[in-house]
């Protein structure tokens, strides 16, 4: 089996976003995990309009060229990790919008989270877990929670994320979860595909 391909999706598009720091740190750490392949995917490269399709792509093909390009990109991965900023006790609007612009492309794939904010993005992640279940994804247990006290030290330049051992340990736990679940679900999806081909033959 080839290595499962995991997207590390930067879930914020603000000009002064913090998300680049955890994305860079986590991607570097992930390269030490030989079981999976990580690709950083920036939502800035997919300027999706606020959802205005006739219906979910589950029922009606999307008309937006950007949406079609996004769906194709999502389909190319075996799992996802989202950086999750917390705005008003929830995830960013741009990330929720990106989730809504695909459906079958998310199905039966694991998802994990690297949250940050006052309580480490915990409330945003809880909401994202619910969205993930509705999209037939498999949220993994372990997550990274970068609390405000740690963020402040990173933003003022006094520390780097890799200097926080508790964050490194949390990241390793998330990577282990993603490795196991991405392999297991890829095996199951491949078996489903073979069965479908056999039925069509």
HUVEN-V536006 format. One record per residue. N is the residue number from 1. RES is the residue in one small letter. OMEGA is omega in degrees with one decimal (999 if undefined). D_LAST is the distance of its C-alpha to the last C-alpha in Angstrom with 1 decimal. Layout:
BEGIN
N:RES:OMEGA:D_LAST, N:RES:OMEGA:D_LAST
END
This chain:
BEGIN
1:x:175.8:24.4, 2:x:179.9:26.0, 3:x:174.2:28.8, 4:x:-178.7:27.9, 5:x:-175.1:29.1, 6:x:176.2:31.5, 7:x:171.2:33.2, 8:x:-172.4:36.9, 9:x:176.1:37.4, 10:x:-169.0:41.0, 11:x:177.3:41.4, 12:x:179.6:44.7, 13:x:-179.5:45.6, 14:x:-178.4:49.4, 15:x:-177.6:51.6, 16:x:-176.8:53.5, 17:x:174.4:50.6, 18:x:-169.2:50.9, 19:x:-178.2:47.2, 20:x:-177.3:47.4, 21:x:177.1:49.4, 22:x:179.5:47.1, 23:x:179.9:44.0, 24:x:179.0:45.8, 25:x:-175.8:47.0, 26:x:179.6:43.7, 27:x:178.3:41.7, 28:x:178.9:44.3, 29:x:-177.9:44.1, 30:x:-179.9:40.3, 31:x:176.8:40.5, 32:x:177.6:42.2, 33:x:-173.8:39.1, 34:x:-174.7:36.9, 35:x:-177.4:34.0, 36:x:177.1:32.9, 37:x:-177.4:33.2, 38:x:172.7:35.2, 39:x:177.4:35.3, 40:x:179.0:37.9, 41:x:-175.7:36.7, 42:x:179.6:39.7, 43:x:173.8:39.4, 44:x:-180.0:42.1, 45:x:179.2:39.5, 46:x:-176.4:37.5, 47:x:-177.6:40.2, 48:x:174.1:38.2, 49:x:174.2:40.2, 50:x:-167.6:41.2, 51:x:-178.0:38.1, 52:x:177.7:38.3, 53:x:178.7:34.8, 54:x:-179.0:34.1, 55:x:174.0:32.1, 56:x:177.7:30.2, 57:x:173.0:27.2, 58:x:-174.9:25.2, 59:x:-175.5:25.8, 60:x:178.2:26.9, 61:x:179.9:26.3, 62:x:178.6:29.6, 63:x:-177.1:31.8, 64:x:178.4:33.9, 65:x:178.9:33.1, 66:x:178.5:34.4, 67:x:179.4:32.2, 68:x:178.0:29.1, 69:x:177.5:30.4, 70:x:179.8:31.1, 71:x:178.4:27.6, 72:x:178.9:26.1, 73:x:179.5:28.6, 74:x:-178.0:28.0, 75:x:-175.3:24.3, 76:x:-176.0:25.1, 77:x:177.9:26.9, 78:x:179.7:26.1, 79:x:-172.7:29.3, 80:x:168.7:32.5, 81:x:-179.1:36.3, 82:x:164.8:38.5, 83:x:-172.0:42.2, 84:x:171.0:43.6, 85:x:178.5:47.0, 86:x:176.2:48.6, 87:x:176.2:50.1, 88:x:178.4:51.9, 89:x:178.7:50.3, 90:x:179.6:46.7, 91:x:177.7:44.3, 92:x:177.4:44.8, 93:x:-177.0:43.7, 94:x:178.3:41.9, 95:x:177.2:39.7, 96:x:178.7:38.9, 97:x:179.0:38.1, 98:x:176.5:35.7, 99:x:-176.8:33.9, 100:x:-175.9:33.7, 101:x:173.2:32.2, 102:x:174.5:28.8, 103:x:-175.6:26.7, 104:x:-178.9:23.1, 105:x:178.1:24.2, 106:x:-166.1:26.5, 107:x:171.4:24.4, 108:x:177.1:24.2, 109:x:-179.4:26.5, 110:x:177.7:30.1, 111:x:177.8:33.1, 112:x:-171.6:36.7, 113:x:170.7:40.0, 114:x:-174.4:43.2, 115:x:175.3:45.7, 116:x:-178.0:49.2, 117:x:-176.0:52.1, 118:x:176.6:54.9, 119:x:177.4:53.0, 120:x:-179.5:50.5, 121:x:-173.3:48.1, 122:x:-176.9:47.5, 123:x:175.2:47.5, 124:x:-179.5:45.2, 125:x:178.4:42.7, 126:x:178.2:42.9, 127:x:-179.9:41.9, 128:x:176.0:39.1, 129:x:177.9:37.7, 130:x:177.9:37.5, 131:x:-178.0:35.7, 132:x:179.0:33.3, 133:x:179.4:32.4, 134:x:178.0:31.8, 135:x:178.7:29.4, 136:x:172.7:27.5, 137:x:179.9:28.9, 138:x:178.7:30.6, 139:x:178.9:34.3, 140:x:-174.6:35.8, 141:x:-173.3:39.2, 142:x:177.9:41.3, 143:x:175.0:42.5, 144:x:179.0:45.3, 145:x:-180.0:48.2, 146:x:-175.9:50.8, 147:x:-174.4:53.8, 148:x:-179.0:56.4, 149:x:177.4:59.0, 150:x:178.5:56.6, 151:x:-176.5:55.5, 152:x:179.8:59.2, 153:x:177.7:60.0, 154:x:-177.4:57.1, 155:x:178.9:58.0, 156:x:174.5:61.7, 157:x:-177.9:60.8, 158:x:177.8:62.4, 159:x:173.9:59.2, 160:x:-176.7:55.7, 161:x:-178.1:52.7, 162:x:178.3:52.2, 163:x:178.4:55.7, 164:x:-174.9:54.7, 165:x:179.8:53.6, 166:x:177.0:52.4, 167:x:176.9:50.0, 168:x:179.6:48.8, 169:x:178.1:48.1, 170:x:179.5:46.2, 171:x:178.6:44.1, 172:x:176.5:43.3, 173:x:177.8:42.3, 174:x:179.3:39.9, 175:x:177.7:38.4, 176:x:177.0:37.9, 177:x:-177.2:36.1, 178:x:178.7:33.9, 179:x:-177.4:33.0, 180:x:-175.5:32.1, 181:x:179.5:30.1, 182:x:177.4:28.3, 183:x:-177.8:27.0, 184:x:-177.4:26.1, 185:x:175.5:24.3, 186:x:177.1:22.5, 187:x:179.9:21.2, 188:x:179.2:20.1, 189:x:178.3:18.4, 190:x:178.3:16.6, 191:x:177.1:15.4, 192:x:-179.1:14.3, 193:x:178.2:12.3, 194:x:179.5:10.5, 195:x:179.0:9.9, 196:x:176.9:8.7, 197:x:179.5:6.2, 198:x:179.1:5.2, 199:x:-177.6:5.5, 200:x:-176.8:3.8, 201:x:999:0.0
END
